[in-house]
Amino acid sequence: MTPAITITDTPDAAIRSAILRPLIRFNESRLGGPEDHRLLAIAVSNPLTGEIIGGLWSETLSGQLHVDLLFVPETLRRTGIGSRLMRDAEAEAIRRGCTGAWLDTYSFQARGFYERLGYSVFGVIEDHPPGHSRFFMKRNFGAKIASPASAAE
């Protein structure tokens, strides 16, 4: 049998689920137990309207926090909000049994911010996107977290 291969730029949730289910089963067979995958989101909202204007989207899995998205509106940058979001996510990850965290950021984004929080680069993709670099960063939770005053965004 030759399988049919379909390429789409509009996949639905059923495709992801069909790929994910057997992958999780395979991973769990090698890990000796279930993966502890849990989402973690922290929203920043306008206090007058309730509109979400920024925040952090992450997940914990296999003892690590993965920060997928972090956005602080420009008007709130350098106020400590970003540092607080990171500290809160890390504290929850530690409560969940995580020992470290990782994320990625572009050269035009927040590498210095993350370095001030104790993250270090462990990988780089040069010229991605063209003219820039993508940095993969990690932090062991045993490492000291920068104080809010020294981690100004």
Helices and strands as residue ranges (DSSP letters): H 13-31, E 38-45, E 52-61, E 64-71, G 74-76, H 81-95, E 100-106, H 111-116, E 120-126, E 133-140
